[in-house]
């Protein structure tokens, strides 16, 4: 099983943890205070995004897509074909 995102169900503002390329993860952490190393996850490959509005929605959606692409790339051809068809 591959995980693409973990969503906090706690009180507002909430957060989402996303798989991320390590180089991009470091850049994003420097750009946004609301993006931190993954909470209780591999700090190199995961970012936790606090959903307080300081990271533009479009950027968050791009990060979700990026996380999905990373997971998809890690699947076998057979697993990818099952998802696509």
Secondary structure, 3 states (H helix, E strand, C coil): CCCCEEECCCCCCCEEEEECCHHHHHHHHHHCCCEEECCCCCCCCEEEEECCCCCCHHHHHHHHHHHHHHHHHCCCHHHHHHHHC
